[in-house]
Amino acid sequence: MTDAARQNLFGLTRQGFEQLCAEADGKPYRAHQIMKWAYHQQCLDFDAMTNLSKAFRGWLDEHASFALPEVLHTLKSNDGTIKWVVRAAGGSAVETVLIPERGRNTLCVSSQVGCMLDCTFCSTGKQGFNGNLTAAEIVGQVWLANHELAAKGESVSNVVFMGMGEPLMNFDAVVTACSILMDDLAFGISKRRVTVSTAGVVPAIYELGKVTDVSLAISLHAPDNALRDQLVPLNRKYPIEELMAACRDYVDGLGDKRHLTMEYTLMKGVNDDLEHARQLARLLRDVRCKVNLIPFNPFPASGFERPDDIAVRRFQTYMMNAGYATMLRTTRGDDISAACGQLVGQVADRTRRQERYLARVRAEEVA
């Protein structure tokens, strides 16, 4: 059987493994053994899984695999950030970013090839869209990062679905991947440290609350509909009032001690003055949340600029004085285009969005 025809076991939850083992070997408990080999010992060779029978190992070798994404490029930033460009099915490529900090290793994973949305301040959206990643392709990104960190005796501590794509538009694969990330037989990452970020796919937020309790981050970026319609076109379908109602519903299901994260990219002269801060504070007053401020990370022909430090601190100070825990995200990996909003991958665009964007970049270079 060819590699393409084998089932990629990175896409299986514990229940999926148990079903496979029950059907193939009659022993569901074998699932636990295989998962420990793959995730705890980072062994993907069935022949080396010596506590499995020889016959079952042979069956696995013929019908299954742990197929990792192919790494096309590895880039390392001066600040320690690592970006991998990995091949997805169909030949396109996506990007995965590891952000090491003292006592923490955060991995930013992609969930789609490109993005169906076209948020005006995000480089990923300008690349167009080519499809969803499978759960196996998402989990494979995390396994690769863990393998890299193992040499230092470390592992991924936090996973954020903030790479390429809108996670909730690839709902089933993302939920499956989250289940695997949190399973003690796999990565064993706390639900507080697995964060799904969304631009505001309101129906999917309600559905997410029914099947998981991972942390949720909202790409908000504007305090009113008029501005958000311009920055996040999805807002025209799901306006802020509907989004805030979904947020309240989700955070109510998490319990009293947990919060949502509101992500707010600050753009000079667009959404960064004190009136915007006042509107944001009023908007969020009924939502249990913290605020994550992200100074805009430039990319060619974006049309936006990064605010100066005084404007950023003024906005943060206002929000903190209004009673919100307000963090300022440190820019990491911008020298390798790995910062928030800069991921582009290699997208065989099904739309004409990439073509239009590149034409605009060339026009600006000529001008």
C-alpha positions as CSV (number, residue, x, y, z in Angstrom):
1,M,0.0,0.0,0.0
2,T,1.4,3.4,-0.9
3,D,2.1,6.1,1.7
4,A,-0.9,8.1,0.5
5,A,-3.3,5.2,0.9
6,R,-2.2,4.5,4.5
7,Q,-4.2,6.1,7.3
8,N,-2.3,8.9,9.0
9,L,-2.5,8.1,12.7
10,F,-1.7,11.7,13.7
11,G,-5.3,12.5,12.9
12,L,-6.8,10.0,15.4
13,T,-8.1,10.8,18.9
14,R,-7.8,8.3,21.7
15,Q,-11.2,6.9,20.8
16,G,-10.2,6.6,17.1
17,F,-7.1,4.7,18.1
18,E,-9.1,2.4,20.3
19,Q,-11.6,1.7,17.5
20,L,-8.8,1.0,15.0
21,C,-7.0,-1.4,17.4
22,A,-10.3,-3.2,18.3
23,E,-11.0,-3.8,14.6
24,A,-7.5,-4.7,13.6
25,D,-6.2,-6.6,16.6
26,G,-9.2,-7.2,18.9
27,K,-7.4,-5.3,21.7
28,P,-8.5,-1.7,22.2
29,Y,-5.9,-1.2,24.9
30,R,-3.2,-1.4,22.2
31,A,-4.2,2.2,21.4
32,H,-2.6,3.4,24.6
33,Q,0.6,1.7,23.8
34,I,0.8,3.1,20.3
35,M,0.1,6.6,21.5
36,K,2.8,6.5,24.2
37,W,5.3,5.3,21.6
38,A,4.4,8.1,19.2
39,Y,3.9,11.0,21.6
40,H,5.8,10.2,24.8
41,Q,8.8,8.5,23.3
42,Q,8.6,10.1,19.8
43,C,9.0,6.8,18.1
44,L,7.1,6.5,14.8
45,D,8.6,3.2,13.7
46,F,6.1,0.4,14.2
47,D,8.8,-2.2,14.2
48,A,10.3,-0.6,17.3
49,M,7.1,-0.8,19.2
50,T,8.1,-4.1,20.8
51,N,5.2,-4.5,23.2
52,L,2.9,-5.0,20.1
53,S,2.6,-8.4,18.5
54,K,4.7,-8.9,15.4
55,A,1.5,-9.6,13.4
56,F,-0.1,-6.4,14.5
57,R,3.1,-4.4,13.8
58,G,3.0,-5.9,10.3
59,W,-0.6,-4.9,9.8
60,L,0.1,-1.3,11.0
61,D,3.1,-1.1,8.7
62,E,0.8,-2.0,5.7
63,H,-2.3,0.0,6.6
64,A,-1.2,3.0,8.7
65,S,1.6,5.6,9.2
66,F,2.6,8.5,11.2
67,A,3.1,10.9,8.3
68,L,4.8,14.1,9.2
69,P,4.5,17.3,7.2
70,E,7.5,17.8,4.9
71,V,9.7,20.7,6.1
72,L,10.6,22.8,3.1
73,H,12.4,25.6,5.0
74,T,13.5,26.4,8.5
75,L,14.2,30.0,9.5
76,K,15.6,31.2,12.8
77,S,15.1,34.7,14.2
78,N,17.7,36.7,16.1
79,D,15.3,36.6,19.1
80,G,15.1,32.8,19.1
81,T,11.8,32.4,17.2
82,I,11.8,29.5,14.7
83,K,9.5,29.4,11.6
84,W,9.0,26.2,9.7
85,V,7.5,26.2,6.2
86,V,5.8,22.8,5.7
87,R,4.2,21.2,2.7
88,A,0.4,20.6,2.8
89,A,-1.6,18.2,0.7
90,G,-1.8,19.4,-2.9
91,G,1.7,21.0,-2.9
92,S,1.0,24.3,-1.1
93,A,2.8,25.2,2.0
94,V,1.9,26.7,5.4
95,E,3.9,28.2,8.2
96,T,4.3,27.2,11.9
97,V,6.1,29.4,14.4
98,L,7.7,28.4,17.7
99,I,8.1,31.3,20.2
100,P,10.4,30.3,23.0
101,E,10.3,32.3,26.2
102,R,11.6,31.7,29.7
103,G,9.7,28.7,31.1
104,R,7.3,28.5,28.1
105,N,7.4,27.3,24.4
106,T,4.4,28.6,22.5
107,L,3.6,27.1,19.1
108,C,1.5,29.1,16.6
109,V,-0.1,26.5,14.2
110,S,-1.9,26.9,10.9
111,S,-5.3,25.4,10.2
112,Q,-5.9,26.3,6.6
113,V,-3.8,26.9,3.4
114,G,-4.2,30.6,3.2
115,C,-7.4,32.1,4.6
116,M,-11.0,32.4,3.4
117,L,-11.2,35.8,5.1
118,D,-9.6,39.0,3.9
119,C,-8.8,41.0,7.0
120,T,-7.2,44.1,5.6
121,F,-4.3,44.3,8.1
122,C,-3.2,40.6,7.7
123,S,-0.7,39.4,5.1
124,T,-2.1,35.8,5.2
125,G,-5.4,36.9,3.8
126,K,-3.7,38.5,0.8
127,Q,-2.4,35.1,-0.3
128,G,-5.9,33.8,-1.0
129,F,-7.2,30.3,-0.1
130,N,-6.5,26.7,-1.1
131,G,-8.3,24.5,1.4
132,N,-8.3,23.1,4.9
133,L,-5.6,21.2,6.7
134,T,-6.5,17.8,8.1
135,A,-6.3,17.1,11.8
136,A,-3.2,15.0,11.1
137,E,-1.5,18.0,9.4
138,I,-2.2,20.2,12.3
139,V,-1.0,17.7,14.9
140,G,2.0,17.0,12.8
141,Q,3.1,20.6,13.2
142,V,3.1,20.2,17.0
143,W,5.0,16.9,16.9
144,L,7.7,18.5,14.7
145,A,8.2,21.3,17.2
146,N,8.3,18.8,20.1
147,H,10.9,16.8,18.3
148,E,13.0,20.0,17.8
149,L,12.7,20.9,21.5
150,A,13.4,17.4,22.8
151,A,17.2,17.9,22.3
152,K,17.0,20.5,25.0
153,G,14.8,18.5,27.3
154,E,11.8,20.8,26.6
155,S,8.4,20.5,24.9
156,V,5.7,22.7,23.6
157,S,3.8,24.1,26.5
158,N,1.2,26.3,24.7
159,V,-0.5,26.0,21.3
160,V,-2.3,28.8,19.7
161,F,-4.4,28.5,16.5
162,M,-3.2,31.9,15.3
163,G,-1.3,30.8,12.2
164,M,-2.6,30.8,8.7
165,G,-6.4,30.4,8.3
166,E,-9.6,30.9,10.3
167,P,-9.7,27.9,12.6
168,L,-13.5,27.8,13.0
169,M,-14.0,27.5,9.3
170,N,-12.1,24.2,9.6
171,F,-14.2,23.2,12.6
172,D,-14.0,19.4,12.7
173,A,-10.3,19.1,12.1
174,V,-9.5,21.8,14.6
175,V,-11.7,20.3,17.3
176,T,-10.1,16.9,16.7
177,A,-6.6,18.4,16.9
178,C,-7.5,20.1,20.2
179,S,-8.7,16.8,21.6
180,I,-5.3,15.2,20.7
181,L,-3.3,18.1,22.1
182,M,-5.1,17.9,25.5
183,D,-5.0,14.1,25.8
184,D,-2.6,12.8,28.4
185,L,-1.6,9.9,26.2
186,A,-0.6,12.5,23.5
187,F,0.7,16.0,24.3
188,G,-1.1,16.4,27.6
189,I,-1.4,20.2,27.2
190,S,-3.8,22.0,29.6
191,K,-7.1,23.3,28.1
192,R,-6.0,26.7,29.4
193,R,-2.9,26.5,27.2
194,V,-4.7,25.5,24.0
195,T,-6.2,28.6,22.4
196,V,-8.4,28.8,19.3
197,S,-8.5,32.2,17.8
198,T,-11.4,33.4,15.6
199,A,-12.3,36.5,13.6
200,G,-15.9,35.9,14.8
201,V,-17.6,32.9,13.1
202,V,-20.6,33.3,15.5
203,P,-22.4,30.0,14.9
204,A,-19.2,28.0,15.2
205,I,-18.4,29.7,18.6
206,Y,-21.7,28.3,20.0
207,E,-20.9,24.9,18.5
208,L,-17.4,25.0,20.0
209,G,-18.8,25.5,23.4
210,K,-20.8,22.3,23.1
211,V,-17.8,20.1,22.3
212,T,-14.8,21.5,24.1
213,D,-13.6,24.0,26.7
214,V,-10.3,25.2,25.1
215,S,-9.4,28.8,25.6
216,L,-10.9,31.2,23.0
217,A,-9.4,34.4,21.6
218,I,-11.4,36.8,19.5
219,S,-9.7,38.8,16.7
220,L,-11.6,42.0,17.5
221,H,-9.5,44.9,16.3
222,A,-12.3,47.5,16.4
223,P,-14.8,48.7,19.0
224,D,-17.7,49.4,16.6
225,N,-19.3,47.9,13.5
226,A,-18.5,50.7,11.1
227,L,-14.7,50.3,11.6
228,R,-14.8,46.6,12.0
229,D,-16.7,46.2,8.8
230,Q,-13.6,47.7,7.1
231,L,-10.9,45.8,9.0
232,V,-12.6,42.4,9.4
233,P,-15.1,41.9,6.5
234,L,-16.6,38.9,8.3
235,N,-18.2,41.5,10.7
236,R,-20.7,42.4,7.9
237,K,-22.2,38.9,8.3
238,Y,-21.8,38.6,12.1
239,P,-21.8,42.1,13.6
240,I,-20.3,42.9,16.9
241,E,-23.6,42.6,18.9
242,E,-23.9,39.0,17.8
243,L,-20.3,38.3,18.4
244,M,-20.4,39.6,22.0
245,A,-23.5,37.5,22.7
246,A,-21.6,34.4,21.5
247,C,-18.6,35.4,23.6
248,R,-20.7,35.7,26.7
249,D,-22.2,32.3,26.1
250,Y,-18.8,30.7,25.6
251,V,-17.1,32.2,28.6
252,D,-20.1,31.4,30.8
253,G,-19.5,27.7,30.0
254,L,-15.9,27.9,31.1
255,G,-16.6,28.7,34.7
256,D,-16.0,31.8,36.8
257,K,-12.2,31.6,36.9
258,R,-11.5,31.7,33.2
259,H,-11.6,34.5,30.7
260,L,-11.6,35.1,26.9
261,T,-8.9,37.0,25.2
262,M,-9.7,40.0,23.0
263,E,-7.0,40.5,20.4
264,Y,-6.7,44.1,19.2
265,T,-4.1,45.1,16.6
266,L,-3.2,48.7,16.9
267,M,-2.9,50.6,13.6
268,K,-1.7,54.2,13.5
269,G,-4.5,56.7,12.9
270,V,-7.0,53.9,12.4
271,N,-8.0,52.4,15.8
272,D,-5.4,53.6,18.3
273,D,-6.7,56.8,19.9
274,L,-8.3,57.3,23.3
275,E,-11.8,57.5,21.9
276,H,-11.3,54.0,20.5
277,A,-10.1,52.8,23.9
278,R,-13.2,54.3,25.6
279,Q,-15.5,52.6,23.1
280,L,-13.6,49.3,23.6
281,A,-13.9,49.5,27.3
282,R,-17.7,50.1,27.0
283,L,-18.1,47.3,24.5
284,L,-16.4,44.7,26.7
285,R,-18.0,45.6,30.0
286,D,-20.3,42.6,30.1
287,V,-17.8,40.1,28.7
288,R,-15.3,38.4,31.1
289,C,-12.1,38.9,29.2
290,K,-8.6,40.2,29.1
291,V,-7.2,42.3,26.3
292,N,-4.1,41.6,24.2
293,L,-2.8,44.6,22.3
294,I,-0.8,43.9,19.2
295,P,1.1,46.8,17.5
296,F,0.7,46.3,13.8
297,N,3.4,44.3,12.1
298,P,4.1,45.8,8.6
299,F,4.1,43.9,5.3
300,P,4.3,45.2,1.7
301,A,1.4,47.4,0.4
302,S,-0.6,46.9,3.6
303,G,-1.6,50.6,3.8
304,F,-1.2,50.6,7.6
305,E,1.5,51.8,9.9
306,R,2.6,50.8,13.4
307,P,1.7,53.3,16.1
308,D,4.5,54.9,18.1
309,D,5.2,53.6,21.6
310,I,3.5,56.6,23.3
311,A,0.2,55.9,21.6
312,V,0.4,52.2,22.4
313,R,1.2,52.8,26.1
314,R,-1.6,55.4,26.3
315,F,-4.1,52.9,24.9
316,Q,-2.9,50.2,27.3
317,T,-3.0,52.5,30.3
318,Y,-6.6,53.5,29.6
319,M,-7.7,49.9,29.3
320,M,-5.9,49.0,32.5
321,N,-7.4,51.9,34.4
322,A,-10.8,50.8,33.1
323,G,-10.3,47.5,34.9
324,Y,-9.1,45.2,32.1
325,A,-6.0,43.0,32.4
326,T,-4.3,44.4,29.3
327,M,-1.2,42.8,27.9
328,L,1.1,44.2,25.2
329,R,2.3,41.5,22.9
330,T,6.0,41.7,22.2
331,T,6.8,41.5,18.5
332,R,8.8,38.3,17.9
333,G,10.3,36.9,14.7
334,D,9.6,40.0,12.5
335,D,13.1,39.6,11.0
336,I,11.9,36.3,9.4
337,S,8.3,37.5,8.8
338,A,7.0,35.3,11.6
339,A,5.3,38.0,13.6
340,C,1.5,38.2,14.0
341,G,-0.2,38.9,10.7
342,Q,3.0,38.3,8.6
343,L,2.6,34.6,7.7
344,V,2.2,33.9,4.0
345,G,3.3,30.3,3.2
346,Q,3.0,29.2,-0.4
347,V,-0.6,29.2,-1.5
348,A,-1.9,27.9,-4.8
349,D,-4.7,30.4,-4.6
350,R,-8.2,29.3,-5.7
351,T,-9.3,32.9,-5.7
352,R,-7.8,35.9,-7.5
353,R,-7.0,37.7,-4.2
354,Q,-3.2,36.9,-4.4
355,E,-3.0,38.1,-8.0
356,R,-4.6,41.4,-7.1
357,Y,-2.4,41.9,-4.0
358,L,0.8,41.2,-5.9
359,A,-0.3,43.6,-8.6
360,R,-0.7,46.3,-6.0
361,V,2.7,45.5,-4.5
362,R,4.4,45.8,-7.9
363,A,2.5,49.1,-8.5
364,E,3.8,50.6,-5.3
365,E,7.4,49.5,-6.0
366,V,7.2,51.2,-9.4
367,A,5.8,54.4,-7.8
